[in-house]
Amino acid sequence: MQSHTPVPYQLCYCSICRKQQGGGGYAINLGADARTLKVEGKEHLGLYRARIEDDEHETCEVSSGERRFCRLCGSALWLYDPTWPDLIHPFASAIDSPLPVPPSRVHLMLKYKADWVEPGIGPDDAAFDLYPEKSIEEWHKDAGVWVA
């Protein structure tokens, strides 16, 4: 899989990522070119589409995001949403090759973090109750870690 944005800098604390990923109370999602995904063992893939509850409007809907996982070992692998067909978001925890160390991190969806989670927000980190101001692409370009 090819990515212009390979630095694992976003920590998502939403209940869906937290429950699917487990440790730390967050998930780290990367951005990649969906056309470059090559999968061996497709017969072992599972699909999970989360139910999203809107606590302010008391509604619930099924997410358009397709979260793939391995039915043999249970590892969460990636998120794909047909709303953005060119992108795929692999979970950093599923990548075995080395990844760059981020110069800073972005903590997002803190509004939904579990009570037991104590985010380790560093002095150069950014924190958001919901989504960050910058896109994955913008953050990588601004941080000088965009891969052409």
NORWOZI-V598738 format. One record per helix or strand of 3 or more residues. SS is the DSSP state (a for helix, b for strand). FROM is the first residue (numbers start at 0). TO is the last residue. If there is no record, write none. Layout:
# NORWOZI-V598738
{{SS/FROM/TO} {SS/FROM/TO}}
This chain:
# NORWOZI-V598738
{{b/9/11} {a/14/20} {a/22/24} {b/30/32} {a/33/35} {a/41/43} {b/44/47} {b/50/53} {b/58/61} {b/64/69} {b/75/80} {a/81/83} {b/86/90} {a/91/93} {b/105/107} {a/109/111} {a/135/142}}
